[in-house]
Amino acid sequence: MKWVLLSTEFILLALAIFMIRRHFLTWKKYEHDRDQREQNFRWNQFRRRLQISGSLGLAAVLLFLTQLMTSLELIEPALFFGSALGLVILWFLILAISDFFVTRKHVAMMRDIKEVEGTSLPGGIKHRTTRDGRKLTLKLDPEEGQPLAGESGSSTANDEAL
């Protein structure tokens, strides 16, 4: 039974190291390929996922220490490491859930931006109705076709007339 637990801890630790290495390789590959907004999102995503992978490795070490203290019948250290393991697992879950929702929100925002860029009205105005029913309107620079500085989406009555 001890060998099964030890192999589980080893597999978790190896998986954490593999994931951390993959995060670094992926970050290096895409580090300079995006605009500033996308770059900021990817950097924050890289940090979150690195913390998740590190938490997995820390959980493997704490699991090993808890099992070791339990086998040596040292109750107080076993309780300490077991409690720390529970907190690390909770932190792991919070990070994973937040990464899921932040990534989902970012993908939806990028899809909205791409759709706005794809539909144009006369006079350099682009618009789209968002999922929540608001009409998103952007005034575009006539030379560059990009949104003017300081312009943002609005939902005024004038937008409805467009």
MARBAZA-636700 format. One line per field, with one value per atom (N, C-alpha, C, O): z, x, y; residue in three letters. Coordinates in nm, 3 decimals, decimal comma, always signed. Layout:
// residues N
w = Z	...;
u = X	...;
v = Y	...;
aa = ala	...;
This chain:
// residues 162
w = +0,000	+0,000	+0,000	-0,064	+0,073	+0,077	-0,060	-0,095	-0,138	-0,271	-0,366	-0,453	-0,349	-0,433	-0,404	-0,497	-0,276	-0,239	-0,286	-0,335	-0,271	-0,313	-0,465	-0,513	-0,538	-0,684	-0,724	-0,822	-0,653	-0,681	-0,659	-0,739	-0,551	-0,522	-0,627	-0,670	-0,669	-0,773	-0,905	-0,974	-0,940	-1,065	-1,060	-1,158	-0,948	-0,933	-0,946	-1,012	-0,882	-0,889	-1,031	-1,080	-1,097	-1,236	-1,328	-1,418	-1,306	-1,386	-1,366	-1,462	-1,243	-1,214	-1,284	-1,343	-1,278	-1,344	-1,495	-1,559	-1,551	-1,695	-1,734	-1,834	-1,654	-1,686	-1,677	-1,762	-1,576	-1,563	-1,684	-1,739	-1,725	-1,842	-1,967	-2,046	-1,985	-2,101	-2,099	-2,204	-1,981	-1,971	-2,017	-2,091	-1,974	-2,015	-2,165	-2,230	-2,220	-2,365	-2,445	-2,546	-2,400	-2,469	-2,460	-2,557	-2,342	-2,325	-2,417	-2,481	-2,425	-2,514	-2,660	-2,737	-2,697	-2,836	-2,877	-2,988	-2,788	-2,822	-2,754	-2,754	-2,698	-2,618	-2,695	-2,638	-2,821	-2,895	-3,014	-3,105	-3,016	-3,133	-3,123	-3,214	-3,019	-2,999	-2,975	-2,947	-2,988	-2,951	-2,798	-2,729	-2,748	-2,604	-2,517	-2,413	-2,556	-2,475	-2,467	-2,359	-2,581	-2,584	-2,507	-2,437	-2,520	-2,448	-2,296	-2,224	-2,249	-2,104	-2,057	-1,952	-2,135	-2,098	-2,092	-1,996	-2,194	-2,199	-2,084	-2,028	-2,047	-1,934	-1,805	-1,727	-1,782	-1,661	-1,662	-1,559	-1,779	-1,791	-1,760	-1,691	-1,812	-1,785	-1,636	-1,583	-1,567	-1,422	-1,346	-1,256	-1,383	-1,315	-1,333	-1,237	-1,455	-1,483	-1,421	-1,384	-1,409	-1,340	-1,192	-1,132	-1,133	-0,993	-0,974	-0,874	-1,067	-1,057	-1,062	-0,981	-1,156	-1,168	-1,045	-0,997	-0,995	-0,874	-0,754	-0,670	-0,747	-0,638	-0,644	-0,541	-0,765	-0,781	-0,728	-0,659	-0,762	-0,712	-0,560	-0,493	-0,507	-0,362	-0,293	-0,185	-0,354	-0,299	-0,294	-0,199	-0,397	-0,399	-0,285	-0,218	-0,262	-0,154	-0,018	+0,069	-0,001	+0,127	+0,152	+0,266	+0,046	+0,060	+0,108	+0,195	+0,049	+0,092	+0,238	+0,316	+0,277	+0,416	+0,513	+0,623	+0,475	+0,562	+0,582	+0,694	+0,472	+0,483	+0,567	+0,645	+0,551	+0,627	+0,776	+0,858	+0,811	+0,952	+1,012	+1,129	+0,934	+0,983	+1,009	+1,109	+0,918	+0,936	+1,054	+1,116	+1,085	+1,201	+1,329	+1,436	+1,317	+1,428	+1,497	+1,619	+1,418	+1,466	+1,429	+1,317	+1,525	+1,497	+1,466	+1,369	+1,547	+1,527	+1,390	+1,319	+1,351	+1,217	+1,105	+1,002	+1,126	+1,025	+1,008	+0,896	+1,119	+1,112	+1,044	+0,964	+1,075	+1,012	+0,861	+0,785	+0,818	+0,674	+0,604	+0,490	+0,673	+0,617	+0,600	+0,499	+0,698	+0,687	+0,575	+0,497	+0,567	+0,458	+0,323	+0,227	+0,315	+0,191	+0,153	+0,037	+0,251	+0,224	+0,173	+0,081	+0,232	+0,187	+0,046	-0,035	+0,016	-0,119	-0,222	-0,331	-0,188	-0,281	-0,302	-0,413	-0,195	-0,207	-0,297	-0,384	-0,277	-0,360	-0,507	-0,598	-0,527	-0,661	-0,730	-0,846	-0,659	-0,716	-0,746	-0,850	-0,656	-0,678	-0,802	-0,885	-0,816	-0,933	-1,062	-1,163	-1,059	-1,179	-1,221	-1,340	-1,126	-1,158	-1,209	-1,305	-1,144	-1,191	-1,330	-1,412	-1,358	-1,491	-1,595	-1,704	-1,563	-1,654	-1,689	-1,806	-1,587	-1,611	-1,678	-1,765	-1,640	-1,702	-1,849	-1,935	-1,879	-2,018	-2,098	-2,212	-2,040	-2,109	-2,140	-2,249	-2,043	-2,064	-2,171	-2,256	-2,169	-2,269	-2,410	-2,504	-2,424	-2,555	-2,607	-2,725	-2,520	-2,562	-2,603	-2,703	-2,529	-2,562	-2,696	-2,778	-2,718	-2,844	-2,961	-3,070	-2,939	-3,044	-3,076	-3,193	-2,973	-2,997	-3,074	-3,166	-3,039	-3,109	-3,254	-3,344	-3,278	-3,415	-3,496	-3,614	-3,435	-3,506	-3,535	-3,642	-3,440	-3,462	-3,576	-3,660	-3,578	-3,685	-3,820	-3,923	-3,821	-3,946	-4,003	-4,121	-3,925	-3,976	-3,973	-3,867	-4,087	-4,098	-4,154	-4,241	-4,105	-4,157	-4,232	-4,214	-4,317	-4,385	-4,285	-4,175	-4,323	-4,238	-4,133	-4,036	-4,149	-4,055	-3,920	-3,818	-3,915	-3,789	-3,800	-3,899	-3,699	-3,694	-3,572	-3,468	-3,585	-3,468	-3,468	-3,568	-3,351	-3,330	-3,203	-3,111	-3,195	-3,073	-2,989	-3,037	-2,865	-2,777	-2,725	-2,746	-2,658	-2,606	-2,506	-2,494	-2,434	-2,335	-2,395	-2,320	-2,528	-2,595	-2,619	-2,681	-2,570	-2,593	-2,735	-2,789	-2,794	-2,925	-2,906	-2,844	-2,957	-2,945	-3,071	-3,182	-3,054	-3,168	-3,153	-3,047	-3,258	-3,259	-3,377	-3,489	-3,352	-3,460	-3,503	-3,419	-3,631	-3,683	-3,743	-3,801	-3,730	-3,798	-3,947	-3,988	-4,031	-4,174	-4,244	-4,343	-4,195	-4,262	-4,222	-4,307	-4,093	-4,044	-4,027	-4,022	-4,018	-3,997	-3,855	-3,829	-3,763	-3,624	-3,541	-3,581	-3,425	-3,339	-3,299	-3,272	-3,294	-3,254	-3,107	-3,028	-3,071	-2,932	-2,844	-2,875	-2,734	-2,641	-2,674	-2,596	-2,789	-2,824	-2,758	-2,747	-2,715	-2,656	-2,699	-2,754	-2,672	-2,709	-2,629	-2,513	-2,688	-2,617	-2,654	-2,748	-2,580	-2,609	-2,601	-2,538	-2,662	-2,656	-2,758	-2,842	-2,751	-2,846	-2,987	-3,083	-3,002	-3,135	-3,198	-3,319	-3,117	-3,169	-3,224	-3,324	-3,160	-3,203	-3,342	-3,420	-3,375	-3,505	-3,616	-3,732	-3,584	-3,685	-3,726	-3,811;
u = +0,082	+0,000	+0,086	+0,052	+0,199	+0,286	+0,347	+0,368	+0,375	+0,433	+0,333	+0,371	+0,207	+0,104	+0,096	+0,089	+0,096	+0,092	+0,217	+0,209	+0,332	+0,456	+0,458	+0,506	+0,408	+0,405	+0,306	+0,330	+0,195	+0,099	+0,164	+0,146	+0,237	+0,305	+0,411	+0,426	+0,484	+0,585	+0,520	+0,572	+0,409	+0,339	+0,288	+0,301	+0,232	+0,185	+0,300	+0,286	+0,412	+0,528	+0,583	+0,616	+0,593	+0,642	+0,547	+0,591	+0,418	+0,319	+0,332	+0,324	+0,353	+0,369	+0,494	+0,489	+0,603	+0,727	+0,706	+0,749	+0,641	+0,613	+0,526	+0,553	+0,423	+0,333	+0,407	+0,387	+0,490	+0,566	+0,658	+0,668	+0,723	+0,811	+0,732	+0,777	+0,615	+0,531	+0,482	+0,473	+0,449	+0,406	+0,517	+0,492	+0,640	+0,752	+0,777	+0,801	+0,771	+0,792	+0,683	+0,711	+0,560	+0,449	+0,463	+0,439	+0,501	+0,517	+0,626	+0,609	+0,739	+0,847	+0,803	+0,841	+0,724	+0,679	+0,588	+0,599	+0,499	+0,400	+0,426	+0,338	+0,542	+0,571	+0,554	+0,507	+0,591	+0,592	+0,497	+0,514	+0,397	+0,311	+0,179	+0,097	+0,154	+0,021	+0,026	+0,130	-0,093	-0,105	-0,096	-0,090	-0,093	-0,068	-0,177	-0,146	-0,303	-0,412	-0,398	-0,410	-0,373	-0,357	-0,232	-0,232	-0,125	+0,000	-0,022	+0,026	-0,096	-0,124	-0,207	-0,179	-0,308	-0,390	-0,305	-0,314	-0,223	-0,140	-0,040	-0,014	+0,016	+0,110	+0,038	+0,090	-0,081	-0,157	-0,199	-0,197	-0,236	-0,272	-0,151	-0,163	-0,036	+0,088	+0,116	+0,149	+0,102	+0,126	+0,026	+0,065	-0,103	-0,204	-0,174	-0,179	-0,144	-0,122	+0,008	+0,018	+0,106	+0,230	+0,202	+0,256	+0,118	+0,081	+0,002	+0,020	-0,086	-0,162	-0,068	-0,080	+0,025	+0,121	+0,211	+0,239	+0,255	+0,336	+0,259	+0,314	+0,130	+0,046	+0,031	+0,028	+0,023	+0,015	+0,142	+0,136	+0,259	+0,385	+0,395	+0,442	+0,352	+0,354	+0,260	+0,291	+0,145	+0,052	+0,114	+0,092	+0,190	+0,256	+0,357	+0,365	+0,435	+0,534	+0,464	+0,506	+0,358	+0,286	+0,217	+0,210	+0,168	+0,110	+0,215	+0,189	+0,334	+0,444	+0,479	+0,494	+0,492	+0,528	+0,419	+0,449	+0,294	+0,184	+0,189	+0,173	+0,211	+0,221	+0,342	+0,334	+0,453	+0,573	+0,550	+0,585	+0,492	+0,466	+0,365	+0,377	+0,267	+0,168	+0,233	+0,203	+0,321	+0,387	+0,484	+0,508	+0,539	+0,627	+0,549	+0,607	+0,417	+0,326	+0,353	+0,342	+0,388	+0,404	+0,277	+0,262	+0,186	+0,051	+0,049	-0,014	+0,117	+0,112	+0,169	+0,104	+0,289	+0,338	+0,248	+0,231	+0,191	+0,101	-0,022	-0,067	-0,077	-0,191	-0,154	-0,232	-0,035	+0,011	+0,024	-0,029	+0,094	+0,113	-0,018	-0,040	-0,106	-0,237	-0,322	-0,392	-0,317	-0,391	-0,335	-0,409	-0,202	-0,138	-0,177	-0,200	-0,184	-0,226	-0,368	-0,396	-0,457	-0,595	-0,601	-0,677	-0,521	-0,518	-0,461	-0,510	-0,358	-0,299	-0,399	-0,409	-0,472	-0,573	-0,685	-0,733	-0,725	-0,825	-0,774	-0,847	-0,651	-0,589	-0,581	-0,608	-0,545	-0,539	-0,675	-0,684	-0,780	-0,914	-0,958	-1,018	-0,929	-0,965	-0,895	-0,958	-0,766	-0,692	-0,745	-0,760	-0,774	-0,822	-0,959	-0,982	-1,048	-1,181	-1,171	-1,238	-1,087	-1,073	-1,010	-1,049	-0,913	-0,853	-0,958	-0,959	-1,044	-1,151	-1,240	-1,266	-1,287	-1,380	-1,312	-1,371	-1,190	-1,118	-1,091	-1,108	-1,050	-1,025	-1,154	-1,155	-1,261	-1,391	-1,434	-1,482	-1,418	-1,455	-1,367	-1,416	-1,239	-1,146	-1,181	-1,181	-1,209	-1,243	-1,372	-1,381	-1,472	-1,596	-1,571	-1,627	-1,487	-1,455	-1,382	-1,412	-1,286	-1,212	-1,304	-1,289	-1,399	-1,495	-1,581	-1,608	-1,625	-1,703	-1,623	-1,676	-1,497	-1,413	-1,394	-1,402	-1,370	-1,353	-1,480	-1,474	-1,596	-1,722	-1,747	-1,798	-1,710	-1,726	-1,634	-1,674	-1,513	-1,420	-1,468	-1,431	-1,550	-1,595	-1,720	-1,750	-1,797	-1,919	-1,905	-1,879	-1,920	-1,898	-2,021	-2,089	-2,047	-2,154	-2,090	-1,972	-2,168	-2,113	-2,069	-2,124	-1,971	-1,924	-1,825	-1,803	-1,763	-1,660	-1,714	-1,646	-1,833	-1,891	-1,914	-1,969	-1,872	-1,898	-1,985	-1,970	-2,074	-2,156	-2,192	-2,183	-2,234	-2,283	-2,364	-2,336	-2,463	-2,541	-2,472	-2,449	-2,441	-2,373	-2,473	-2,594	-2,423	-2,510	-2,613	-2,721	-2,579	-2,675	-2,770	-2,843	-2,772	-2,869	-2,823	-2,895	-2,704	-2,654	-2,600	-2,546	-2,614	-2,558	-2,419	-2,406	-2,318	-2,180	-2,146	-2,155	-2,107	-2,076	-1,936	-1,900	-1,857	-1,721	-1,707	-1,743	-1,653	-1,621	-1,477	-1,388	-1,457	-1,328	-1,251	-1,309	-1,120	-1,030	-1,039	-1,014	-1,073	-1,092	-0,966	-0,975	-0,850	-0,726	-0,681	-0,638	-0,692	-0,639	-0,746	-0,714	-0,871	-0,977	-0,981	-1,049	-0,909	-0,905	-0,994	-1,019	-1,044	-1,125	-1,045	-0,926	-1,114	-1,050	-1,011	-1,077	-0,903	-0,857	-0,965	-1,021	-0,995	-1,094	-1,236	-1,327	-1,258	-1,392	-1,419	-1,331	-1,540	-1,579	-1,721	-1,791	-1,762	-1,897	-2,000	-1,975	-2,115	-2,221	-2,355	-2,364	-2,457	-2,591	-2,693	-2,798	-2,665	-2,755	-2,867	-2,864	-2,964	-3,075	-3,026	-3,083	-2,920	-2,864	-2,810	-2,820	-2,753	-2,700	-2,811	-2,793	-2,928	-3,040	-3,086	-3,135	-3,071	-3,114	-3,023	-3,065	-2,901	-2,807	-2,851	-2,788;
v = -0,119	+0,000	+0,126	+0,226	+0,121	+0,238	+0,266	+0,382	+0,162	+0,182	+0,247	+0,324	+0,215	+0,276	+0,425	+0,506	+0,461	+0,602	+0,675	+0,788	+0,611	+0,673	+0,692	+0,795	+0,595	+0,610	+0,719	+0,790	+0,735	+0,842	+0,978	+1,069	+0,990	+1,116	+1,146	+1,261	+1,044	+1,061	+1,103	+1,191	+1,041	+1,075	+1,219	+1,292	+1,261	+1,399	+1,498	+1,601	+1,468	+1,556	+1,562	+1,670	+1,448	+1,445	+1,521	+1,593	+1,506	+1,578	+1,729	+1,805	+1,771	+1,914	+1,969	+2,078	+1,896	+1,941	+1,948	+2,043	+1,847	+1,845	+1,965	+2,031	+1,993	+2,105	+2,239	+2,325	+2,256	+2,381	+2,399	+2,509	+2,293	+2,301	+2,337	+2,420	+2,276	+2,306	+2,451	+2,515	+2,503	+2,643	+2,736	+2,832	+2,710	+2,794	+2,784	+2,886	+2,664	+2,648	+2,718	+2,783	+2,707	+2,773	+2,924	+2,995	+2,974	+3,118	+3,171	+3,275	+3,101	+3,145	+3,146	+3,234	+3,048	+3,036	+3,152	+3,202	+3,194	+3,296	+3,430	+3,516	+3,449	+3,567	+3,698	+3,796	+3,701	+3,828	+3,829	+3,910	+3,742	+3,730	+3,805	+3,793	+3,883	+3,940	+4,090	+4,148	+4,151	+4,292	+4,304	+4,202	+4,426	+4,447	+4,386	+4,328	+4,398	+4,341	+4,190	+4,131	+4,128	+3,982	+3,941	+3,839	+4,019	+3,991	+3,994	+3,907	+4,095	+4,104	+3,985	+3,928	+3,948	+3,832	+3,706	+3,630	+3,684	+3,563	+3,560	+3,453	+3,676	+3,679	+3,641	+3,561	+3,697	+3,663	+3,516	+3,450	+3,466	+3,325	+3,236	+3,135	+3,274	+3,200	+3,195	+3,089	+3,309	+3,313	+3,225	+3,151	+3,235	+3,153	+3,005	+2,928	+2,965	+2,824	+2,774	+2,657	+2,861	+2,824	+2,801	+2,708	+2,885	+2,866	+2,737	+2,668	+2,706	+2,582	+2,462	+2,370	+2,463	+2,352	+2,342	+2,232	+2,456	+2,456	+2,404	+2,334	+2,438	+2,388	+2,237	+2,170	+2,183	+2,039	+1,971	+1,870	+2,028	+1,975	+1,986	+1,894	+2,100	+2,119	+2,021	+1,969	+1,994	+1,897	+1,758	+1,683	+1,723	+1,592	+1,581	+1,478	+1,687	+1,685	+1,679	+1,604	+1,757	+1,756	+1,622	+1,576	+1,559	+1,426	+1,326	+1,243	+1,334	+1,247	+1,272	+1,177	+1,399	+1,430	+1,387	+1,339	+1,402	+1,358	+1,207	+1,158	+1,133	+0,986	+0,945	+0,851	+1,016	+0,985	+1,008	+0,923	+1,122	+1,153	+1,056	+1,018	+1,016	+0,920	+0,784	+0,719	+0,741	+0,611	+0,613	+0,509	+0,730	+0,743	+0,772	+0,790	+0,777	+0,803	+0,937	+0,949	+1,035	+1,172	+1,248	+1,297	+1,257	+1,307	+1,457	+1,498	+1,538	+1,683	+1,724	+1,801	+1,676	+1,711	+1,657	+1,722	+1,538	+1,482	+1,570	+1,593	+1,619	+1,711	+1,842	+1,895	+1,893	+2,017	+1,999	+2,080	+1,894	+1,872	+1,838	+1,878	+1,764	+1,734	+1,858	+1,873	+1,948	+2,075	+2,161	+2,221	+2,166	+2,241	+2,182	+2,256	+2,052	+1,985	+2,026	+2,054	+2,030	+2,073	+2,217	+2,247	+2,305	+2,445	+2,457	+2,537	+2,380	+2,384	+2,333	+2,389	+2,228	+2,176	+2,279	+2,295	+2,348	+2,453	+2,565	+2,613	+2,608	+2,712	+2,666	+2,744	+2,541	+2,482	+2,493	+2,534	+2,457	+2,462	+2,605	+2,631	+2,697	+2,838	+2,892	+2,958	+2,864	+2,910	+2,848	+2,916	+2,719	+2,652	+2,706	+2,728	+2,728	+2,780	+2,924	+2,961	+3,005	+3,143	+3,147	+3,230	+3,060	+3,055	+3,018	+3,075	+2,925	+2,885	+3,004	+3,030	+3,077	+3,186	+3,305	+3,369	+3,338	+3,449	+3,418	+3,505	+3,296	+3,258	+3,261	+3,306	+3,213	+3,214	+3,357	+3,386	+3,447	+3,588	+3,650	+3,725	+3,621	+3,677	+3,629	+3,708	+3,502	+3,447	+3,512	+3,545	+3,530	+3,595	+3,740	+3,786	+3,811	+3,950	+3,958	+4,044	+3,868	+3,868	+3,834	+3,889	+3,743	+3,709	+3,830	+3,857	+3,905	+4,026	+4,130	+4,193	+4,146	+4,243	+4,202	+4,286	+4,075	+4,027	+4,047	+4,084	+4,023	+4,042	+4,189	+4,224	+4,277	+4,421	+4,466	+4,546	+4,415	+4,451	+4,402	+4,458	+4,298	+4,240	+4,303	+4,281	+4,381	+4,443	+4,593	+4,650	+4,657	+4,801	+4,871	+4,817	+4,990	+5,076	+5,192	+5,220	+5,259	+5,376	+5,482	+5,492	+5,561	+5,670	+5,626	+5,699	+5,509	+5,466	+5,425	+5,444	+5,369	+5,323	+5,173	+5,125	+5,101	+4,957	+4,929	+4,994	+4,833	+4,801	+4,653	+4,583	+4,611	+4,475	+4,475	+4,553	+4,390	+4,374	+4,266	+4,155	+4,299	+4,204	+4,102	+4,115	+3,999	+3,893	+3,944	+3,887	+4,049	+4,101	+4,204	+4,270	+4,219	+4,304	+4,447	+4,524	+4,485	+4,620	+4,630	+4,533	+4,747	+4,770	+4,831	+4,936	+4,766	+4,811	+4,890	+4,837	+5,017	+5,102	+5,157	+5,208	+5,147	+5,201	+5,296	+5,262	+5,414	+5,506	+5,476	+5,464	+5,463	+5,421	+5,536	+5,628	+5,531	+5,623	+5,593	+5,479	+5,692	+5,663	+5,615	+5,543	+5,653	+5,613	+5,473	+5,395	+5,441	+5,314	+5,206	+5,088	+5,245	+5,147	+5,093	+4,994	+5,156	+5,114	+5,206	+5,320	+5,159	+5,247	+5,370	+5,362	+5,486	+5,610	+5,602	+5,535	+5,671	+5,673	+5,733	+5,839	+5,665	+5,715	+5,673	+5,699	+5,609	+5,563	+5,430	+5,345	+5,413	+5,286	+5,255	+5,340	+5,133	+5,092	+5,169	+5,204	+5,194	+5,263	+5,202	+5,122	+5,239	+5,186	+5,297	+5,280	+5,410	+5,525	+5,510	+5,420	+5,599	+5,597	+5,626	+5,575	+5,709	+5,737	+5,611	+5,593	+5,522	+5,398	+5,311	+5,241	+5,315	+5,233	+5,276	+5,194	+5,407	+5,456	+5,407	+5,403	+5,370	+5,322	+5,189	+5,126;
aa = met	met	met	met	lys	lys	lys	lys	trp	trp	trp	trp	val	val	val	val	leu	leu	leu	leu	leu	leu	leu	leu	ser	ser	ser	ser	thr	thr	thr	thr	glu	glu	glu	glu	phe	phe	phe	phe	ile	ile	ile	ile	leu	leu	leu	leu	leu	leu	leu	leu	ala	ala	ala	ala	leu	leu	leu	leu	ala	ala	ala	ala	ile	ile	ile	ile	phe	phe	phe	phe	met	met	met	met	ile	ile	ile	ile	arg	arg	arg	arg	arg	arg	arg	arg	his	his	his	his	phe	phe	phe	phe	leu	leu	leu	leu	thr	thr	thr	thr	trp	trp	trp	trp	lys	lys	lys	lys	lys	lys	lys	lys	tyr	tyr	tyr	tyr	glu	glu	glu	glu	his	his	his	his	asp	asp	asp	asp	arg	arg	arg	arg	asp	asp	asp	asp	gln	gln	gln	gln	arg	arg	arg	arg	glu	glu	glu	glu	gln	gln	gln	gln	asn	asn	asn	asn	phe	phe	phe	phe	arg	arg	arg	arg	trp	trp	trp	trp	asn	asn	asn	asn	gln	gln	gln	gln	phe	phe	phe	phe	arg	arg	arg	arg	arg	arg	arg	arg	arg	arg	arg	arg	leu	leu	leu	leu	gln	gln	gln	gln	ile	ile	ile	ile	ser	ser	ser	ser	gly	gly	gly	gly	ser	ser	ser	ser	leu	leu	leu	leu	gly	gly	gly	gly	leu	leu	leu	leu	ala	ala	ala	ala	ala	ala	ala	ala	val	val	val	val	leu	leu	leu	leu	leu	leu	leu	leu	phe	phe	phe	phe	leu	leu	leu	leu	thr	thr	thr	thr	gln	gln	gln	gln	leu	leu	leu	leu	met	met	met	met	thr	thr	thr	thr	ser	ser	ser	ser	leu	leu	leu	leu	glu	glu	glu	glu	leu	leu	leu	leu	ile	ile	ile	ile	glu	glu	glu	glu	pro	pro	pro	pro	ala	ala	ala	ala	leu	leu	leu	leu	phe	phe	phe	phe	phe	phe	phe	phe	gly	gly	gly	gly	ser	ser	ser	ser	ala	ala	ala	ala	leu	leu	leu	leu	gly	gly	gly	gly	leu	leu	leu	leu	val	val	val	val	ile	ile	ile	ile	leu	leu	leu	leu	trp	trp	trp	trp	phe	phe	phe	phe	leu	leu	leu	leu	ile	ile	ile	ile	leu	leu	leu	leu	ala	ala	ala	ala	ile	ile	ile	ile	ser	ser	ser	ser	asp	asp	asp	asp	phe	phe	phe	phe	phe	phe	phe	phe	val	val	val	val	thr	thr	thr	thr	arg	arg	arg	arg	lys	lys	lys	lys	his	his	his	his	val	val	val	val	ala	ala	ala	ala	met	met	met	met	met	met	met	met	arg	arg	arg	arg	asp	asp	asp	asp	ile	ile	ile	ile	lys	lys	lys	lys	glu	glu	glu	glu	val	val	val	val	glu	glu	glu	glu	gly	gly	gly	gly	thr	thr	thr	thr	ser	ser	ser	ser	leu	leu	leu	leu	pro	pro	pro	pro	gly	gly	gly	gly	gly	gly	gly	gly	ile	ile	ile	ile	lys	lys	lys	lys	his	his	his	his	arg	arg	arg	arg	thr	thr	thr	thr	thr	thr	thr	thr	arg	arg	arg	arg	asp	asp	asp	asp	gly	gly	gly	gly	arg	arg	arg	arg	lys	lys	lys	lys	leu	leu	leu	leu	thr	thr	thr	thr	leu	leu	leu	leu	lys	lys	lys	lys	leu	leu	leu	leu	asp	asp	asp	asp	pro	pro	pro	pro	glu	glu	glu	glu	glu	glu	glu	glu	gly	gly	gly	gly	gln	gln	gln	gln	pro	pro	pro	pro	leu	leu	leu	leu	ala	ala	ala	ala	gly	gly	gly	gly	glu	glu	glu	glu	ser	ser	ser	ser	gly	gly	gly	gly	ser	ser	ser	ser	ser	ser	ser	ser	thr	thr	thr	thr	ala	ala	ala	ala	asn	asn	asn	asn	asp	asp	asp	asp	glu	glu	glu	glu	ala	ala	ala	ala	leu	leu	leu	leu;
